[in-house]
Amino acid sequence: MNKYVELKTGDIIIFTKNSGTGSFTTVTDKGTYFMPAKKETRLNGTKIPIAKNEPFIFTGSKLLYVKGTHRIIRIELTRLKTKQTCYVSEYNMHKYFGRPENQLSYLNSYL
């Protein structure tokens, strides 16, 4: 698995950490976000844990803010298991997700 690669819309990525170390959290009237399983960073909302090697589809990204070398990028993923979309930060994308060499093997397990 490559650490830093260019993602294209429709690419399959997987959750690389252990099951339960992250979840999709839906906050009423705010949307659905990826949240790591850390007490100080939890949002109040409905949580659906993510399994290790669970596949997602990269559906796009949007640059929200840039100042000097600091930037905020909103990355959108679609969960194949539930067809639910969520937003992930660039930092959490690099830390918790990766693009496998053979994307089809992960996709076939959810079709």
Sequence and secondary structure as in RCSB ss.txt:
>XXXX:A:sequence
MNKYVELKTGDIIIFTKNSGTGSFTTVTDKGTYFMPAKKETRLNGTKIPIAKNEPFIFTGSKLLYVKGTHRIIRI
ELTRLKTKQTCYVSEYNMHKYFGRPENQLSYLNSYL
>XXXX:A:secstr
 BSS    TT EEEE S TTSEEEEEETTTEEEEEES GGG  SSEEEE  TT EEEEEEEEEEEEETTEEEEEE
EEEETTT  EEEEEHHHHHHHEEB S HHHHHHTT 
